[in-house]
């Protein structure tokens, strides 16, 4: 971490810091391949430009009222959804996932590049995609008005949130409306009028409300069984051209929850499908919290006694109670618990072995397969599913899957570090004119390497270099800004 003195370079102090160049350098230094190899570029050039045609054992679902909901500026659309009311109050939901494997075969140069990086990296000033944009934003993206191959997860949801059944199959689909979280969320919450892009498509309003109902049912069931519900705490730099003008949290909304709930259910359906075919898989695992004792201590400070051993149902109940009792500070509590739980990881789940489980989602069967344009584990899961459905041998051995899982975990960790570092660089640029100001903050890290805090506004992270003794994760603290060093992403505070 930086020293408590301002050691900024003259260029940074003069306001000429190149954030895009810093992003590229940081991504490369973390082990990601930034540029495509000549072989991969040649493969991209040879990709067919036309739409795919209907194939044997592929269902034609292009007339279904599919739509996508994503960020306003998203161009790599991995998923689309459609729902149908059934007799007895059940709702059938189809979740369509882009068939990326159809264009990126195993063993290709593009596949090798994706296997190396394993994930797209979103830095604020730029996106460094796992697959080139001609694929991820065009030929394998579920863009509106074009035919695309997809893997479809069918979920039949009862009124109580349980699943009557789930299925997986291949289909040819067409997205009829590209929607955004920011437009759909306020409308679903009753705070805004019907979005124009929804009104333009006959039947889409009722369709989205049905999807929302199904997702609420699924979430309610998971919460009752111990799923943890956090406030979204992802921070992102706000750019005007090449200048950082703010750092903001991504707001939680009903539209984001809708997609999250359906993706969680779809990932569970994929895992159960592989189980049914007695196939090995890559599981996405969140183990029991590594610092449960500190979570217990935080809960005790709020008047709740949690069990001495990790208990998802008890923790979920505590979080719900705190959200209701003190919504203004729930985001800070969420951040503390997330930090104390530790990160998830990918792991081999051998055929016939007990499911590893996901503590935070209260799910025994969970894989990652809903974002194959930007996560390699999802692309591998897609290949495993397609082979199982076609009655073909598994495309990977258990040893290969274990190595892929290890690599995905490694690069997932690297990606989080890169994004965190670039957020710090952006925040240091934003705050460099506020040396000497004081801020309210929450402690997000406390270890031998130092004590780290995140400001409540703007949500910038830095290190406490004076007065840090005795602070622990979850503590509220007032800090004074001592120095920033954008080139390194250093922000130094003193306890006020």
Number of C-alpha atoms within 10 A of each C-alpha: 16 17 16 19 11 17 16 17 12 10 11 16 17 9 11 11 19 15 22 15 12 17 24 17 12 19 24 14 13 14 13 23 16 16 13 16 14 10 12 19 14 13 15 20 11 9 13 10 10 9 11 14 11 15 12 6 11 15 16 16 17 18 11 16 22 25 23 24 23 21 15 12 7 11 16 25 26 25 27 28 24 21 25 17 16 12 6 8 11 19 25 22 24 25 24 32 31 31 28 27 20 14 17 22 14 16 9 14 20 24 20 16 21 25 21 18 27 30 26 20 22 18 25 18 22 13 13 21 23 28 29 19 18 15 19 22 19 16 23 27 25 31 24 18 13 17 20 26 30 29 26 27 26 21 24 21 24 19 16 14 20 16 19 12 12 20 15 22 17 23 23 23 28 25 25 21 20 22 20 19 22 18 20 23 21 17 16 19 11 9 9 12 11 15 17 10 15 20 11 11 12 10 11 19 16 13 20 22 13 19 23 21 18 29 25 20 20 23 23 16 17 21 18 13 16 20 22 23 18 20 19 15 17 13 18 22 24 16 14 10 8 13 18 20 16 19 20 16 15 12 13 15 17 19 24 19 17 23 22 14 20 25 22 20 25 29 22 20 24 28 26 21 19 21 20 12 14 14 21 22 29 25 27 24 25 19 16 17 22 14 14 19 16 18 23 19 15 20 18 12 10 11 10 17 15 20 12 9 11 18 15 20 19 16 24 21 19 18 21 16 13 19 19 10 11 11 14 10 13 18 16 24 24 21 21 22 22 18 17 20 19 14 15 16 18 23 21 22 24 20 16 13 11 11 19 18 19 21 22 23 21 21 19 17 23 26 28 27 31 27 22 30 30 24 23 28 30 22 28 24 26 26 22 22 27 20 15 19 16 10 10 11 11 15 15 15 12 17 11 12 23 19 14 23 24 16 19 23 20 15 19 22 15 20 23 14 15 21 20 19 20 28 22 26 28 28 28 26 26 20 22 21 12 14 16 14 12 17 18 16 24 25 26 26 21 19 10 6 9 13 22 25 29 23 21 17 13 18 22 26 28 26 26 26 20 16 13 18 12 8 21 19 23 25 16 19 17 15 24 19 23 22 25 32 26 27 21 17 22 26 31 28 30 19 17 13
